[in-house]
Amino acid sequence: MRKDMRTTNVPLSLDQLIQVVAELNALLPLDTIRLTGGEPTLFKELVPLIRALRNLGIATIKMTSNGYLLADMAAELAAAGLKEVNISLDAVDADVFYAVARRKELHRVLNAIERCRQVGMEVKLNAVIMKGLNESQIFPLLQYASQQNITVRFLELMKMGYYFSNEFERYFYSEKNMLNTIAKQFTFVKEQRLEGATANYWVTEEGYRFGIIANESSPFCGDCNRLRLDSNGNLFGCLSQNTAVSVCDALGDQEKLTQRLITALSHKQAVQFKGSALQMMAIGG
């Protein structure tokens, strides 16, 4: 990864993370913070982090998780201020789930979904659809999500990490393919996309709403309003640019921090994500 602005690879302490967010929030301010990864439930200070973010006045705190450890943590996370969780569920068939996620015990993820709903969190499902692996799960996932009255978003495979230079076309299943598959059993209409949204949404005749995040087919770079902060205090304006901007040495200097933000934002793509060799699990944001 090309480095910029003296990027660091030393994880910040909880207090340092909060300081970074507090100073960024004073400049922007931030409407929503989403905790991703890697896997955020592996972070030992996750609950104190959420609580501290709430104390900064951040209105909405969300999280993306594989759900594996989530059931036992759900109540404490909700009490700390977590409002919404996106749970990765690429299949509701145990064998297909293992083929995609390389993890067994599908029931742990399903239990996490149920538990998060019980403690009052909004739950959405994310399913990366890959040709030859789990396109057969589109209908079962729709059925499961509609029965649970939660939204599922189907994701196109992204050109990141291994798939940046290997076998992307082999596994890529497009938005058009997904809609054609769904249309075999459902009639639906498209909703107007909200500015800055990553997903397009459709509503079936029965009133069920599902989404598709189509990074390749329906790029959303033109009005992207997101910044990613990794656990080392580096900002990424765009993962496709794959250029980190450290903010650690700019803390306490509003002018310098503003310039770092401008630099990070300048990395955004005008039209479409171009791909990156960066592994999502490695960015730790």
Long-range contacts (C-beta under 8 A, 24 or more apart in sequence): 1-242, 1-243, 1-244, 1-278, 2-242, 2-243, 3-244, 4-243, 4-244, 4-245, 4-246, 4-263, 5-244, 5-245, 5-246, 5-260, 5-263, 6-246, 6-249, 7-232, 7-234, 7-244, 7-245, 7-246, 8-232, 8-233, 8-234, 8-246, 8-248, 9-232, 10-232, 11-231, 11-232, 11-284, 12-231, 12-232, 12-233, 12-248, 14-45, 14-48, 14-49, 14-52, 16-233, 16-248, 17-49, 17-231, 17-233, 18-49, 18-52, 18-53, 18-56, 19-251, 20-229, 20-233, 20-247, 20-248, 20-251, 21-53, 21-56, 21-58, 21-229, 22-56, 23-247, 23-251, 23-252, 23-254, 23-257, 24-229, 24-247, 24-257, 24-261, 25-56, 25-57, 25-58, 26-254, 27-254, 27-257, 27-258, 27-261, 28-261, 30-58, 31-59, 31-60, 32-58, 32-59, 32-60, 32-61, 32-62, 33-58, 33-60, 33-61, 33-62, 34-61, 34-62, 34-63, 34-64, 35-61, 35-62, 35-63, 35-64, 36-63, 36-64, 36-228, 36-285, 37-64, 37-280, 37-281, 37-284, 37-285, 38-280, 38-281, 38-282, 38-283, 38-284, 39-65, 39-66, 39-68, 39-69, 39-281, 40-64, 40-65, 41-65, 41-66, 41-68, 41-69, 41-70, 41-73, 42-69, 46-73, 46-77, 47-73, 47-76, 47-77, 47-80, 48-80, 50-77, 50-80, 50-81, 50-82, 51-80, 51-81, 53-81, 54-80, 54-81, 60-84, 62-86, 64-88, 64-126, 65-112, 66-101, 66-103, 66-109, 67-108, 67-109, 67-112, 67-113, 68-103, 68-105, 68-108, 68-109, 68-112, 69-108, 70-109, 70-112, 70-115, 70-116, 71-108, 71-111, 71-112, 71-114, 71-115, 71-116, 74-112, 74-115, 74-116, 74-118, 74-119, 74-121, 75-115, 75-119, 77-121, 78-116, 78-119, 78-120, 78-121, 82-121, 83-121, 83-122, 84-121, 84-122, 84-123, 84-124, 85-116, 85-121, 85-122, 85-123, 85-124, 86-123, 86-124, 86-125, 86-126, 86-153, 87-112, 87-113, 87-116, 87-123, 87-124, 87-125, 87-126, 88-125, 88-126, 88-127, 88-128, 89-113, 89-125, 89-126, 89-127, 89-141, 89-152, 90-127, 90-128, 90-129, 90-130, 90-134, 90-137, 91-127, 91-134, 91-137, 91-140, 91-141, 92-137, 92-140, 92-141, 92-144, 93-136, 93-137, 93-140, 96-133, 96-134, 96-136, 96-137, 99-133, 99-134, 100-128, 100-130, 100-133, 100-134, 113-148, 113-150, 117-148, 117-150, 123-148, 123-150, 124-150, 124-151, 124-152, 124-153, 125-150, 125-151, 125-152, 125-153, 126-152, 126-153, 126-155, 126-213, 127-152, 127-153, 127-154, 127-155, 128-154, 128-155, 128-156, 128-157, 129-154, 129-155, 129-156, 129-157, 129-173, 129-178, 130-157, 130-171, 130-172, 130-173, 131-170, 131-171, 131-172, 131-173, 131-177, 132-170, 132-171, 133-171, 135-173, 135-177, 135-181, 138-178, 138-181, 138-182, 139-181, 139-182, 139-185, 142-182, 142-186, 142-208, 142-210, 145-208, 145-210, 146-206, 146-208, 151-209, 151-210, 151-211, 152-210, 152-211, 153-199, 153-210, 153-211, 153-212, 153-213, 154-178, 154-210, 154-211, 154-212, 154-213, 155-212, 155-213, 155-215, 156-212, 156-213, 156-214, 156-215, 156-216, 156-217, 158-215, 158-216, 158-273, 158-275, 159-216, 159-273, 159-274, 159-275, 159-276, 160-239, 160-275, 160-276, 160-277, 160-278, 160-279, 160-280, 161-276, 161-277, 161-278, 161-279, 161-280, 161-282, 162-279, 164-275, 164-276, 164-277, 165-277, 172-216, 174-214, 174-216, 174-217, 175-200, 175-212, 175-214, 175-216, 175-217, 175-218, 176-217, 178-212, 179-212, 182-210, 195-223, 196-220, 196-223, 196-224, 196-225, 196-226, 215-273, 216-272, 216-273, 219-271, 219-272, 219-273, 221-268, 221-269, 221-270, 221-271, 221-272, 221-273, 222-270, 222-271, 224-268, 227-261, 227-264, 227-265, 228-283, 228-285, 229-285, 230-283, 230-284, 230-285, 231-284, 231-285, 232-284, 235-260, 235-261, 235-264, 236-264, 236-267, 236-283, 236-285, 237-263, 237-264, 237-265, 237-266, 237-267, 237-268, 238-267, 238-268, 238-269, 238-273, 239-273, 239-276, 239-278, 239-283, 240-269, 240-273, 240-274, 240-275, 240-276, 241-267, 241-268, 241-269, 241-276, 242-276, 242-277, 242-278, 243-267
